[in-house]
Amino acid sequence: MQKRRLVISAAIFLLVFPSILFAQIKESKIIRLKADLLEEVEKQEKLIQVMVDKVYSFSEMGFQEVETSNYLTGVLEEHGFAIKRGVAGMPTAWTATWGSGKPFIAIGSDIDGLPNTSQTPGVAYHKPLVKGAPGHGEGHNSGVPLSIAAAISLKNIMDRENIQGTLMIWPGVAEEQLAGKAYLVRSGIFAEADACIFTHVSSNLGVSWGDSGNNGLVSVRFDFEGQTAHGASAWNGSSALDGVELMNAGWNFYREHLPPTQRSHYVIMDGGDQPNVVPATASVWYFLRERTYEKILGLYEDAIRIAEGAAMMTKTSVTHHLMGSSWPGHFNKAIAEAMQENIQKVGLPTWSEEDQQLAKAVQKHINPEKGDNQTGLLTEIGELRGPATFSMGGGSDDIGDVSWNLPTVVLRYPANAPDLPGHHWTNGVAMATPIAHKGVMAGAKVEALTVLDLLLKPKILEEAWIYFREVQTKSTQYKPLMAESDEPAIFLNERLMDLYRPQLEKLYYDETKYDTYLEQLGVTYPTLE
């Protein structure tokens, strides 16, 4: 009788609670698959090191990431991904796709370098690879290698387990000019995507959701045109350079009357040829940053008005050319929460004493007042960050445009030291060393686990789109800051790379001869002084 009751009870449980039992079975399978996936990522350790070091050695500026894109797409092709090159009218932009059907997950990171940040990796003092040359002073050599390692690992598990879904790897080109992602959005590469996982180098593992607190911007060049004359009889000409200088003076006076959330900066790109010739042409390039679309557009209109006033005063003419644009970022709650769980699971790398020595030595260059009390590499993970409740503005990243078109998060991964200034040679010191290799490995694990969650847990994507539609975009709709007639500024940095590429080519990492880039360069790790 007791046995019969147990059988009846079991039957009732199966009838009444089948979804609970199925969920438990499914969750146990996901746990097993995640363990297998982590093992797959571990197998990419050597590939990660080679990719990170190789891209570091290319040191290519925005829109000129030729070697970088050729190399990375080559790796992806070898692993069965279908490549589409020249996306959105940008020769170095591409997509790499594998799989079929839904969910469709876009996986991206930036690939461009910065001017005048060339640095020998593993060396804690300023030692450029090529003096004056570009370098990876923002660490963008590491993000797409992270995504490739994660994607290859996911592909292996998806193939083995017949898991449906599509993976699309894509690079952020010319991010430092904020000049690429809005065109990728306009081209439609995200039209079929259900979510975007983006990564950016940092000093810790982390993710946030909601309003990032950062600014969006327009990047615009003002071109003045006048009339040449001999410098000794300048009254016969009209100086385009005078127009640029008066515009800058006008803008600098105008700053006093702008809210403190704005950020604006400029460089003169063309100031004439020689002193005894009145400049017939001159150009100035502005970044105009604010917290909302409407305020960014307002700054843009103000700058045009001031430029036109400067042209009137100098009897010159002026035109303007949009070089790039970016919305302020807003990131997805449901995906960020899922990612934070995986961050806690993966944890930070185990840093060696050599890693810590290098980090502290570099920090000492920037913060000498701390003496030997430097932070070093971080050993504790931060908490999930929510929306900025108040912000005075700050930097920009054109992942913002993507974030307003589909649910998006940005994974920060620990491939560099904290307390560094950014856009500086010190930020390149660790980026082809064990610090970067370990940080990319940790990030690849988190990204792979999170994408697997999106593939196997439909509820996350359901909640992600509810947040996107009913919270994020309920009262704010995406409108491009660029006009339909605007095209990518693919001419940017061409002359700079033409100047330095021949010298940099001699230093490209050859993984067939050397185990690491440090070995090729003859660097003892770490070199502190």
N, C-alpha and C positions, 0 to 999 in steps of 0.2 A: 504493500500500500504506500509506504514512504517513497519507494522508488517511482511509483506511478505519479505521485504528487510532484516529485522533482521534474519528471518528464513533462507533465502538464504545465508546470510553472515556466520551464524553459521555452516551451512552445508559445505560451502567452507573451513572454519577453520578446521573442523573435517577431511575433505579430505586431506587438504594440510599439516596440522600440527598434525597428530595423535601421532607421537612420542613425541612431546612436551607435549601434554596432558597426555600421558601415563607416561612420566617421572615425571610430577608434581604429579600425583596420587601416583605413586610408592614412590616418595620422602616423601609425606605426610604420607604414611603408615610406612615408615622406621622411621620417627620421632616419630610416635605413638609407634612403637615396641621398639624403644630405651628407651622411657619413661617407658614402661612396664618392659623392661630388667633391668633398674636401680632399680625399685621396687623389682624385683626378687633378685638382688644382696644384697639389704638392708636386705632381709629376711635371708640371710646367716650370719648375724652379730654374732650370738652366735657360730655358727659352726666355723667361722673364728677365734674367740678368743680361742676356745677349741683346734683347730688344731695347731695354732701358739704356744700356751703354751705347748701343749703335745710334739710336736717335739723338742721344746727348752729343755724340761726336759730329753730327750733321750741323747742328747750331743754325737752323734756318729760320728766317724771319717770315712774318705773315704774308700769305699769297705766294711765297717762294719756297714752300715746303716740298720741293720736288723730290729730293732724295728720300726724305722721310716718308712721303706718300708711296713712292715706288717700292720702298722696302717693306712697309707695313702691309700693303695690299698683296705683295708677293708672298708674305708669310700666310696671310689669310687664304690666298688661292691654293697654296700647298695643302691646306687643311679643309678644302672643299667648299669654301665660301665663293659665291658668285659676286664679282666685282663690277660696279658701274662707276666709271671715272668721269671727271669733268662735270660734276653735278652742279646745277644752279648757275651755270656760266662761270664757274671757278675751276681752273685747271687742276688745282691740287685738292679739290673736294671730291669725295667718293662715298659710296656705300658698299658694304660687304654683307651679303644676305645668305642665310642658310635656314632650311626648314620649310614648313608650309602650314597654312591655316592660322587660326587664332589660338591663343593670344599672340599678338605681334608686339614684340618688345624692342624698342630702340635703345641702343647702348652707345654712349658717346663720351668723348673727352677732347681736350685741346692738344694741338701739336706744334704750335709756333713758339719761337724764341723771342728774345728782347735785344735791342741794340746795346753795344758796349758792356755786355755782361759775361764775356768770355772768361772762363776760369778752369784751371786744372783741378779735376775732382780729387778729393781726398787730402787736399792741401789747405791748411787753415788760415793761410795769409794770401794776399792778393797776388796771384800768379796766372795771368791770362794765357790761354792756349795760343791765341793770336791777339796781340795788342790792338785794342780798339774794335775788335770783331764782335759780332753777336754771340750770344750764348743762351743757356737755359737758366736764366736768373729768375724764373718763375716755376721751373720744374715741369714744364709741359712735355718733356721727353718721356714721362712716366705713365701718363693716363691711358693712352690707347694701348700700350703694352699690357697694362692691367686688364683692360676690357678684352683684349685678344685672349689672354690666358683664361679669363673667366668663360668666354664664349666657346673656346675649344673644349674646355672641360664640360660645359653644359651640353654641347653637341654630342660628346661621347656618351653621356648618360641618356640624353633624349633618344639617340639612335638605338642604344641598347634596350631601352624600356618602351620604345615606340610612343614617346610622349609627343603630342602634337603641339606645334607652335612655330613661330618664326622669329629668328634673331637677326637684327640689323645693326651692324657696327658702323659708326660714322665719326669723322673727325671734325672738331671745331677748328677751322682754318682762320687765320688772322684774328684770333680772339683779342690779342693785345691792341688791335685797332678797332675792336668791336664792329667788325666789318663783314662777318660771314653768315651768322646763324639766321638773321632775318631773311636773307635770300634763300637759305635752305627751307625755311618755313614757307616762303612764297612759292618755291618750286614744287611743293607738295610731297616731299619725301616722308613727312610724318602723317600724311592723310589717313593711312591705314593702321597706324600704330595705336596700341591701347595704352601704352605707358612709355616713359623715357627714364632710364637710369643714367645719370651723368656722374662723372667723377672729377674731383679736383684735388691736387696735391695739398697737403696740410702737415701739421705736426701731431695730429691725433686722428683716431677714428671718430667720425661724427656725422650727424644728419640733422636737419631741422625742417620744420614745416611752417606754412603761412608766409606772411610778408617778411622778406629777408631783412628789411631795414636798409638795403642798399639803394643806390640811385640808378635810374636809367639815364640815357644820354642820346644826343646827336653828335656826330663827328662830322665837321663841315670845314671845307677849305674855301677861303675867299681869295679870288684872283683879281688883282687890280691891274689895269692897263693904262699907260700914259703915253708920253712922247719923249724920245731921246733928244738930248742936246749936249753940247760940251759943258762940262762942269763949271768952266770959267764964264759961261754965258747961259746959266741955268734958266734964265727967264724965257728962253726960247723953247723950253720943254715943259713937261708936266710929269712929276715924279710919282710913279706907282708906289715906290717905297714910302713916300710921304703919306699916301693913302693908308698903307698898312699901319704905319706908326700912329697916325691919328685915330684909326679904328681902335688900336690897342689902348691908346690913351683914353678914348671915350669909354671903352668897356671897363677899364680899371676905375674910372670915376663912377661908373654906373654900379659897380659891385656894392658900394656902400648902401645902395637902396634895394638890394636883393636879399631875400630871406637867407638865413645861415645854412639852410639845407642845400643850397646850390653849391656846386663846385664847377669852376671853369678855369681852363688852362690853355695855353697856346704856344706854338713854335712858329717862327718865320722860316718858311721853306725856300723862299726865293727872295733875296734882298737886293738884286741887281748884280752887275758883273764887275765893275771897277769904279773907283771913286770919281774919276773924271768924266764919267758918262751918266747922265741922268737916267735912272732906271725906267725903262719902258714897261717892264713887268715886275710884279712882286706878289707874293702869296703868303698867307698866314693860315695856319691850321688850328682850329678850335675844337676842344671837347667841352660840351655844355651839358652839365648833369643836374638832374632834379629828381624828386621823389615820385612824381606822377606823370602820366602821359601829357595831361593838360599843361603842367608847369614846364615840362621839357619843351613842348611846342611853343610855349610863351617865350622861353629863352632863345629859341631858334629865331623867332620873329623879331625879337629885340636885337639880336646880333645882326640880322639882315638890315634892319633900320639904321643901326649905327654905322655899318659898312657903307650904306648908301649915303649917309651924311658925310662920312670921310671922303668919299669920292666927289661929292659936290664941292667940298672945301678945297680939293686939290686939282680940280678940273681933270679928273681921271674917270674911268668907268670901272665897274666892279660886277663880277658874276660870282655865284657860289655853287659848289659841288658837294653833295652829300657823300661822305666817305664811309659812313657806317652809322648804326643806330642800335639801341638796346632798350628794352623795357626793364623796369625794376622786376626782380624775381619774386615769384610766389610759388611755394612748393607744397606738395600734396601730403595731407595728414596720414591717410591710411597706409600709403607706401612707406612713408617715413617711420611709422610705428613698427611695421614689419621689418624694416631694415635695422632699426635699433635693436630688436631682438637678436638679429644675426650678428650685429656688432658685439653684443654682450657674449654671444656664443664663441666668436672667433678670438676676441681679445687682442691686446697689443702684442707686437713682436717682443721676443726676448733680446734686449740690447746687450751687446758685449761691452767690455770695459773700453775697447778701442773705439766703438761707436760713441760712447759717452764722452771720451776724451776729445774726439773731433768736434762734436756738437758744442761742448763747453768752450773749446778754444776759439771757435768761430763766434760764438756769442760774446766772448770777451772782447773781440775786435769792435763789436757794436755797442756793448755796454761795459766799458772799462771800469766805470765807477763801482760795479759789483765785485770787482776783483775775482777771487776764486769762488765766489758764491753764485755761480751761474746755474740756470735751471737744468741744463742738459736735456736729454730726450725724455719725453713724458712716459709715465708708467701707469697712469690711471685714466680710464675712459670717462669722458664727460657724459652728462645726461642728454636726453633728447631735448632739443630746443624748440620752443613754440614761436608764435609770431612776435615780431618786434612790437612792443607796446608803445615805444617812442623812439624815434630815430632822428638824429641831426644829419642824416645822409652819409654818403661815403663812396666807395668804389662801385664799379659796374661790371657786369658780365652778361654777354648777349644770350646766355642760356635763358635769360628772362623771357625772350621772345618765344622760345620753345615752351616754357612753363605756362604761358597763357594760351597755348593751343592744345595741350593734352596733359594729363597728370604726369608730373615730373618731380624727381628729387635729385639732390646733389650729394653724393657720398664723398666725404672728406677722408683722406687716407694718410697714414703717418710716414711719409717718405722724406721728411725734412725736419729740421730742428725748429723749436719755437723761438720767439723773441728776436726774429730777424726782420729787416725793414721791408722786404719784398722788392722785386724789380732791381736787384742788386747782386753783385758778384758773390756775396756771401750765401745767397740763396741757391747758388749753383754748386757749392762745395760738396754737398752730400749726394748730389743727384746722379752720380754714377759710382756709388759706393755701396757697401752692404746695408747701409741705412735705407737707401732708396729701394734696394732689392727686397729687403724684408718688409718694408712698408707697402710696396706694390703687391707682394704675396698676400699680406693681410687684407688689403683692399679687394683683391681678386676673389678671395674666399667670401667676403661679405657680399660682393656684387653677385657672384654665382648663386649663393644661397638665396638671395632676395629674388633674383629672376626665377629660380625654381619655385619659390613660393607663389609668384605671379602665374606661373604655368599650371600649378596644381591646386591652387586655392582660389577659385573664382570669386569668393566673397571679398577678397582684398581689392580686386579690380572693380567690383560692383561698388564698394564703398568709396574707392578712389574717384570714380566718375560722379557719384552723388556729391562728394565734397567739391569736385571741380565745377559741376553745374549749379549746385544749390548754394554754395558758399563763395567760392573764389570768383566765379564769373556771374554771379547773380545780378550785380549792379555795375560791373566793369567788364566791358567787352574789348577784345583785342582789336586795335587798329594800327597798321604799320606806321611807323614814323617816317618811312621813306615813301617817295612817290612811285607810281607804277613805272615811270620813265627812268628811275634811278637804277644803275647797274653796279655790280661789285667793282671796287677800285683795285683791280688785279695788277695794276702798274706799281702799286706801293712796294717799296723795299727792293725793287729790281736792281737799281744802281748799287745799292749797298751790298747786295749779295754778289753782284758781278765783281765788286772790288775785293771782297773777302773770301769768296768761295774757292778760288785757286789755292789760297794758303790753308784753308780749312780742309780741303780734299786730302792734303798730305797727312792729315791727322785722323782720318776716318778710321773707326775701329774695325780691325780685321779679326773676326772671331775664329777664322780658320788657322790663325797663327798664334793667337794669344787667348788665354783663358778668360781674362777680364780686360777692360779698358785700362784699369790701373796698372796691370802688368805691361800692357803695350807702352804706356807712358813712362814706365819706370818709377812709379810712385810707391813708396813704402807707406802702408796704411796703419795708422794715420800719420801724416806729416804735420807736425804742430808748429815748427819754427825753423 
